[in-house]
Amino acid sequence: MNVVLVHGIFDNGAIFKRLVRALEDDGHRCWAPSLQPSDGRNGIADLAEKLKVYIEQNVDAEAPFAIVGFSMGCIVARHYMQVLGGFRRTKVFFAISGPHRGTFSAYLYFGRGAKDMRPKSALLNNLHDTEACLRGIAVFAYWTSFDTTIIPASSCNWKLAHQSFNARVLLHRFMPGNQSVCVDIVRRMHLQVSSGIDEGD
């Protein structure tokens, strides 16, 4: 399966190093772009447009793929899928510590992206209103009840997800590299491919 991994604020694609290694060892092909500006100062929509361009330039047009998002990357990925039509090609979405209902910590930073991630922002309200288009996709959410970056932590516990896994990791930043999270994602990806998804390679 082709897998696109979308990092969070202040991060780059290297945050997924452990998960990429695990997925590639299981036979998947991974892309982990470093989207700029990484602080999202130009907004979530700006990063989602850049993600769309990256996917169109790197993933074969006929190939379905899975998306893994971390933190702000979950919201960028959702905007790509729900607003820019990416749901038509996406088969599986793994949302790691995404502020689906916003985070009050976003009030501590300037920029349009931070404003987009504040509770009840226009962008988050639109994603909530249009999330029905994701119901044909296998969606899995990962979060930690100890999260002090996404406030409240329960914002990551996305009701749309088929399964929501509380990894109980002590720090938000450790989630993408947590062993139990990586193992579960690889296992579920394997099950999705085994159930008949065409890898399109």
Sequence and secondary structure as in RCSB ss.txt:
>XXXX:A:sequence
MNVVLVHGIFDNGAIFKRLVRALEDDGHRCWAPSLQPSDGRNGIADLAEKLKVYIEQNVDAEAPFAIVGFSMGCI
VARHYMQVLGGFRRTKVFFAISGPHRGTFSAYLYFGRGAKDMRPKSALLNNLHDTEACLRGIAVFAYWTSFDTTI
IPASSCNWKLAHQSFNARVLLHRFMPGNQSVCVDIVRRMHLQVSSGIDEGD
>XXXX:A:secstr
 EEEEE  TT  GGGGHHHHHHHHHTT EEE    SSTT TT HHHHHHHHHHHHHHHS TT  EEEEEETHHHH
HHHHHHHTSSGGGTEEEEEEES  TT  GGGGGS SHHHHHTSTT HHHHHHHHHGGGGTTSEEEEEE TT SSS
SSGGGGS TTSSEEEE   SSGGGGGG HHHHHHHHHHHHHHHHTT     
